[in-house]
Amino acid sequence: PVQETLHKLDIPEPAWVSETRLDGTVIHVDAFGNLVTNITAAWLEGKKIRRLQVGPFALKEIVSTFADVPEGEPLAYFGSSGRLEIGVNQGHAANQYGVARNSAVELEA
């Protein structure tokens, strides 16, 4: 059967909890295990990140492509949706780090 009604998804907004700390959330895990967050570039307003903590690991920069890190290494990048995503080059971030939807994302700028 065809779904005829559209439902608006409530995506939680990230929040600046201090002048340098932005708290967000993993809102989706895609088929490749990449962690899609609720943080867009607009939230960073051109700020450079010092630390991005998701689950058991922390990153110190946002890169442009998966090729910017060695195979098997985690990375943060802005995906095609315009949202900050965390992945693993040739890996599955969700499984490798035990991170799932609704996991906390802490960013220091």
C-alpha beads as a LAMMPS data file, in Angstrom:
LAMMPS data file: protein, C-alpha beads

109 atoms
108 bonds

1 atom types
1 bond types

-500.0 500.0 xlo xhi
-500.0 500.0 ylo yhi
-500.0 500.0 zlo zhi

Masses

1 110.0

Atoms # bond

1 1 1 0.000 0.000 0.000
2 1 1 1.077 3.564 -0.713
3 1 1 1.587 5.911 2.216
4 1 1 -0.541 8.986 1.540
5 1 1 0.261 11.010 4.631
6 1 1 3.529 12.804 5.274
7 1 1 4.877 12.873 8.787
8 1 1 7.263 15.572 9.907
9 1 1 10.279 14.186 11.705
10 1 1 11.246 15.989 14.863
11 1 1 15.000 16.382 14.692
12 1 1 16.424 17.728 17.942
13 1 1 18.436 20.927 17.641
14 1 1 22.055 21.027 18.782
15 1 1 22.736 23.447 21.634
16 1 1 25.674 25.639 22.603
17 1 1 26.127 24.778 26.290
18 1 1 29.063 27.163 26.634
19 1 1 30.878 29.604 24.399
20 1 1 33.045 26.801 23.019
21 1 1 30.980 23.615 23.454
22 1 1 28.192 22.446 21.143
23 1 1 26.181 19.372 22.125
24 1 1 24.470 17.384 19.402
25 1 1 23.027 13.948 18.724
26 1 1 23.402 11.107 16.254
27 1 1 20.063 11.217 14.406
28 1 1 20.652 8.408 11.907
29 1 1 23.005 5.541 11.125
30 1 1 23.166 4.969 7.381
31 1 1 23.578 1.639 5.575
32 1 1 27.382 2.044 5.590
33 1 1 27.522 2.612 9.355
34 1 1 28.160 6.356 9.104
35 1 1 26.791 8.375 12.000
36 1 1 24.686 11.328 10.809
37 1 1 24.367 14.102 13.402
38 1 1 22.004 17.020 13.858
39 1 1 24.915 19.480 13.475
40 1 1 25.173 21.499 10.255
41 1 1 27.973 23.841 9.166
42 1 1 25.770 26.813 10.079
43 1 1 26.028 25.820 13.753
44 1 1 29.805 26.153 13.610
45 1 1 29.722 29.620 11.979
46 1 1 33.179 29.058 10.514
47 1 1 34.710 28.005 13.851
48 1 1 37.498 25.444 13.770
49 1 1 36.862 22.396 15.909
50 1 1 39.366 21.382 18.573
51 1 1 37.637 18.144 19.570
52 1 1 34.659 16.093 18.465
53 1 1 33.679 13.353 20.916
54 1 1 31.298 10.587 19.866
55 1 1 31.106 7.431 21.919
56 1 1 34.554 6.160 22.851
57 1 1 36.587 8.207 20.388
58 1 1 37.507 11.824 19.714
59 1 1 38.514 13.570 16.503
60 1 1 40.374 16.857 16.135
61 1 1 39.279 18.036 12.698
62 1 1 36.654 17.890 9.999
63 1 1 37.963 16.568 6.680
64 1 1 36.613 16.800 3.137
65 1 1 36.739 13.169 1.991
66 1 1 37.307 9.659 3.275
67 1 1 40.641 9.623 1.425
68 1 1 41.894 12.306 3.843
69 1 1 42.462 9.615 6.504
70 1 1 44.153 6.202 6.358
71 1 1 42.035 3.094 5.807
72 1 1 40.385 1.957 9.035
73 1 1 40.620 5.400 10.679
74 1 1 37.613 7.458 11.856
75 1 1 36.771 10.812 10.327
76 1 1 34.279 13.646 10.581
77 1 1 32.949 15.304 7.430
78 1 1 29.891 17.143 6.133
79 1 1 27.814 14.637 4.168
80 1 1 25.512 15.171 1.212
81 1 1 22.696 16.132 3.609
82 1 1 24.799 19.053 4.866
83 1 1 25.029 17.446 8.297
84 1 1 28.174 16.548 10.180
85 1 1 28.809 12.816 9.846
86 1 1 31.280 10.472 11.479
87 1 1 32.536 7.492 9.540
88 1 1 35.450 5.099 9.209
89 1 1 37.425 4.912 5.975
90 1 1 36.536 1.473 4.558
91 1 1 34.770 0.605 7.827
92 1 1 31.495 0.737 9.753
93 1 1 31.635 3.418 12.479
94 1 1 28.464 2.302 14.272
95 1 1 29.664 -1.284 14.714
96 1 1 33.344 -0.474 15.231
97 1 1 32.687 2.020 18.035
98 1 1 29.354 0.804 19.393
99 1 1 27.620 4.104 18.629
100 1 1 23.935 4.216 17.717
101 1 1 21.100 6.624 16.995
102 1 1 20.507 9.096 19.876
103 1 1 24.140 8.880 21.018
104 1 1 25.588 12.144 22.311
105 1 1 27.959 14.231 20.193
106 1 1 30.135 16.795 21.948
107 1 1 32.019 19.353 19.890
108 1 1 34.544 21.877 21.210
109 1 1 35.393 24.823 18.988

Bonds

1 1 1 2
2 1 2 3
3 1 3 4
4 1 4 5
5 1 5 6
6 1 6 7
7 1 7 8
8 1 8 9
9 1 9 10
10 1 10 11
11 1 11 12
12 1 12 13
13 1 13 14
14 1 14 15
15 1 15 16
16 1 16 17
17 1 17 18
18 1 18 19
19 1 19 20
20 1 20 21
21 1 21 22
22 1 22 23
23 1 23 24
24 1 24 25
25 1 25 26
26 1 26 27
27 1 27 28
28 1 28 29
29 1 29 30
30 1 30 31
31 1 31 32
32 1 32 33
33 1 33 34
34 1 34 35
35 1 35 36
36 1 36 37
37 1 37 38
38 1 38 39
39 1 39 40
40 1 40 41
41 1 41 42
42 1 42 43
43 1 43 44
44 1 44 45
45 1 45 46
46 1 46 47
47 1 47 48
48 1 48 49
49 1 49 50
50 1 50 51
51 1 51 52
52 1 52 53
53 1 53 54
54 1 54 55
55 1 55 56
56 1 56 57
57 1 57 58
58 1 58 59
59 1 59 60
60 1 60 61
61 1 61 62
62 1 62 63
63 1 63 64
64 1 64 65
65 1 65 66
66 1 66 67
67 1 67 68
68 1 68 69
69 1 69 70
70 1 70 71
71 1 71 72
72 1 72 73
73 1 73 74
74 1 74 75
75 1 75 76
76 1 76 77
77 1 77 78
78 1 78 79
79 1 79 80
80 1 80 81
81 1 81 82
82 1 82 83
83 1 83 84
84 1 84 85
85 1 85 86
86 1 86 87
87 1 87 88
88 1 88 89
89 1 89 90
90 1 90 91
91 1 91 92
92 1 92 93
93 1 93 94
94 1 94 95
95 1 95 96
96 1 96 97
97 1 97 98
98 1 98 99
99 1 99 100
100 1 100 101
101 1 101 102
102 1 102 103
103 1 103 104
104 1 104 105
105 1 105 106
106 1 106 107
107 1 107 108
108 1 108 109
